[in-house]
Amino acid sequence: MNAEFTSPALTASSKKLEGAFREWDRLSDFVAEKPLETESAAMRWSAVTTIASALHNIYNGLEDVMKTLCKSVDSFVPTGSSSHQDILDQMSSPRKDVRPALVGEDWYADMNELRAFRNLISHNYRRELRGDLVIENLKRMETILPLFLAAMHDLDRHLSEPNGDDPVPGPYDR
């Protein structure tokens, strides 16, 4: 996983993205031990809860990256009760003459499902956790992470390319 970026607007995101991928690596190691295949209901519950918590942490890391981009590239960070949805929506929309969309149309729905799942975990609805829902979101995350990283590198190239116009303004250049 390479989270090194050329664009100053993205360098602040490197550590956050690396943290999300470190959590993914730990989760992958845990899942490789096949903890859901136990006969013990208590151990299955523990595994489901552990996986859900790690997915929560990973999505939080991705959202922190998106929040940083909202601030450093778009100069606007959504706030309020719908801010989590608004951040995702903002990053899935291109900004004319500023940046392409970070979250692609073809994987937006999966990101939104992960956001909703993270909300379920954040608000302590663990009693509603079902193993199949956790596994669904584990598979989603496995698909999303390489797409997110590739999109970050695409955005880095876009922001670093001289296009003959003035450079993309930073948040303090206004």
N, C-alpha and C positions, 0 to 999 in steps of 0.2 A: 504494500500500500504506500503510494507516494503522495504525500500531502504537502509537497513543497510547491510554492507558487511564486511567480515573478511579479505579479501585480501587487503593489502595496495595499490595495483594497482587500486582497484575499489573504495576505500574510497573517493577519490577526486570526483568521479562521483555522490555520494549520493545526494548532494545538488542540482545538476543540474537535476537529475532524479526527485527529490521531487518537484522541480519547475515546471517541465513538468506536473506532476500529479496534482499539485495544479491548474494549468491552465485548465487541463482537468475537474477537479471537478467544477470549475467556469463555464466552457462551458456547462457541463452537466446540471447544475442548470439553466442556461440561456435557453437551448433547452427544458428543462422540462416545461418552461412557454409557449411553442408552439408559438414562435414569427413569424414563417413562415406561420401560419394559419390566418393571418390578411387579411382583405379586402384592406387595404391601401398599394398601391404600394411603397410608400416612406418607410413605416415600414418594408415591405418585403425586400427592398433593404438594409435597415439598418441591418436587421437580417442576411442576406446573407453576408454582409461585416463584421459584427462582428464575425460570425462563421468562415469565411475564415481567418480572422486575428488571431483568437485564434488557429486554426489549424496550421497556419504558426508558431506561437510562440511555440507550442508543438513540432512540428517537429524540429525546431531550437534547442530546449532543448535536444531532442534525438540525434541530430547530434553533439551537444556539448559533450554529453556523449561518442559517438563513437570517436570523435576527441581526447578526453582525453585518451581513451583506445588505440588509435593509438600511442599516445605519450608514455604512461606509460607501455604498454604491448608490443607493436610491435616496439617501438623506431623509428617510422617513421610516420609522418603526411603528407599526400598528400597536395600539394599546386598547384596553377595555376588555369587556367580557368575551368578545369574539376574536381577541388578538391572535390566538393560536391558528384559527381558521384563516384569518386575514393575512398572517405572515405566509402561510402556505399559498394562498391565492396570489399574493403579491409576487412571490418567487416563481409562480407558474405563468406569469404574464411578462412578456418582454417590455422593456422600456425603450421607446423609440429614441434612437441616437445615444443610448446609454448602455444597454446590455440586452442580450437575448434572455429568454426564459431559462431559469435554472432547472425547474422541475418540468419535465416533458409531458405533453398531453397524454402520451401512451402509458405513463406510469403515475400520473397525478392521482388517479383513483386509488391505487395501492398506497401512496403516501397519505392520502386522506383517511384510509382505513387504519393505517398505523397511528395517525394522529388521534383518531377516535379511540383506538385501543389504549393508547397512552393515557387519554383522558379517563377511561374506565379504571385504569390502575391508579392514576394520580388521585382520584377522588375516592379511593379505597372501596371500590365495588368488587373486591376480590371474592366475595361470596358468590358473585355471578360468574367467576372464572370457570370456563370449561376447557378441558384439555384440547379439544378439537379447535377451539378459537385461538388458543395459544399457539398450536402447531401451524395453523393457517397464517398467523402473523409472523411466526418464525420464518416460514417459507417466503412471505412477502419481503421481509427484511433482507433475506439472503439475495433476493432479486434486486432490491432497491439499492443496496450499498454500492455495488460496482457502477450502477447507473448514476448515482449521486456523485461519486468520485469523478467519473468521466465528465459529467456536466460541469463540475468545478474546474477541471482542467480546460474544458472548452471555454468557460467564462474567463479563466485566466488568460488564455490566448487572445480572446476578444478584447479584454481590457488592456492587454500589453501591446497589441498591434498598433503601430502608427497608421492612421487612416488618412493622413493629409489634412485633417481638421484639427481643431484644438483638442487637447487631451480631455478625457472624461473628467469633469470637475469632481473634486473631493468634497466631503461634507462641509469643509470650512472655506471653500473657494467662492462662496456666494457673496 
